[in-house]
């Protein structure tokens, strides 16, 4: 999902935003504050997606390397023993 698509979805899910608490009461965010908050949320969601994608890619590479070693009849410990 692109940032613009994410922003559109967030705006659909959260057409208005308020700050405050039950004790102090709530105030609606101004249009500028609303846009800034939605952009921040989109950036945070994109960062989480990128992190999850990077972790998945690293795990896939690790599994691929293990499969290649296994095809050669080696393990990661064998490589360490060889100083590689």
C-alpha positions as CSV (number, residue, x, y, z in Angstrom):
1,X,0.0,0.0,0.0
2,X,1.4,3.4,-0.9
3,X,1.4,6.3,1.6
4,X,-1.4,8.1,-0.3
5,X,-3.5,4.9,-0.2
6,X,-2.8,4.5,3.5
7,X,-3.7,8.2,4.2
8,X,-6.9,7.7,2.3
9,X,-7.8,4.6,4.3
10,X,-6.9,6.4,7.6
11,X,-9.1,9.3,6.7
12,X,-11.9,7.0,5.9
13,X,-11.5,5.1,9.2
14,X,-10.9,8.3,11.2
15,X,-12.9,11.2,9.6
16,X,-12.3,13.3,12.7
17,X,-9.8,13.2,15.5
18,X,-9.9,14.6,19.0
19,X,-7.4,15.2,21.8
20,X,-8.1,15.1,25.5
21,X,-9.4,12.9,28.2
22,X,-12.6,12.1,30.1
23,X,-11.4,14.3,32.9
24,X,-10.4,17.3,30.9
25,X,-12.8,16.9,28.0
26,X,-12.0,16.6,24.3
27,X,-11.3,19.1,21.6
28,X,-11.4,18.3,17.8
29,X,-8.1,18.7,16.0
30,X,-7.8,21.6,13.6
31,X,-7.6,20.7,9.9
32,X,-3.8,21.3,10.0
33,X,-3.4,19.1,13.2
34,X,-5.6,16.4,11.6
35,X,-3.5,16.3,8.5
36,X,-0.3,16.2,10.5
37,X,-1.6,13.4,12.7
38,X,-2.8,11.3,9.8
39,X,0.6,11.8,8.0
40,X,2.4,10.7,11.2
41,X,0.3,7.6,11.5
42,X,0.9,6.7,7.8
43,X,4.6,7.2,8.2
44,X,4.6,4.9,11.3
45,X,2.6,2.2,9.6
46,X,4.9,2.3,6.6
47,X,7.9,2.1,8.8
48,X,6.4,-1.0,10.6
49,X,5.7,-2.6,7.2
50,X,9.2,-1.9,6.0
51,X,10.7,-3.4,9.2
52,X,8.5,-6.5,8.8
53,X,9.4,-6.8,5.2
54,X,13.1,-6.5,6.0
55,X,12.9,-9.2,8.7
56,X,11.0,-11.5,6.3
57,X,13.6,-11.0,3.6
58,X,16.5,-11.6,6.0
59,X,14.8,-14.9,7.2
60,X,14.3,-16.0,3.6
61,X,17.9,-15.3,2.7
62,X,19.0,-17.3,5.8
63,X,16.8,-20.2,4.8
64,X,18.1,-20.1,1.2
65,X,21.7,-20.1,2.5
66,X,20.9,-23.1,4.8
67,X,19.4,-24.9,1.9
68,X,22.4,-24.3,-0.3
69,X,24.7,-25.5,2.5
70,X,22.6,-28.6,3.0
71,X,22.8,-29.3,-0.7
72,X,26.6,-29.3,-0.4
73,X,26.4,-31.4,2.8
74,X,27.5,-28.6,5.0
75,X,26.1,-26.7,8.0
76,X,26.7,-23.2,9.3
77,X,28.9,-24.8,12.0
78,X,31.0,-26.4,9.3
79,X,31.6,-23.0,7.8
80,X,32.6,-21.6,11.2
81,X,35.0,-24.4,11.7
82,X,36.6,-23.5,8.4
83,X,36.8,-19.9,9.4
84,X,34.3,-18.7,6.8
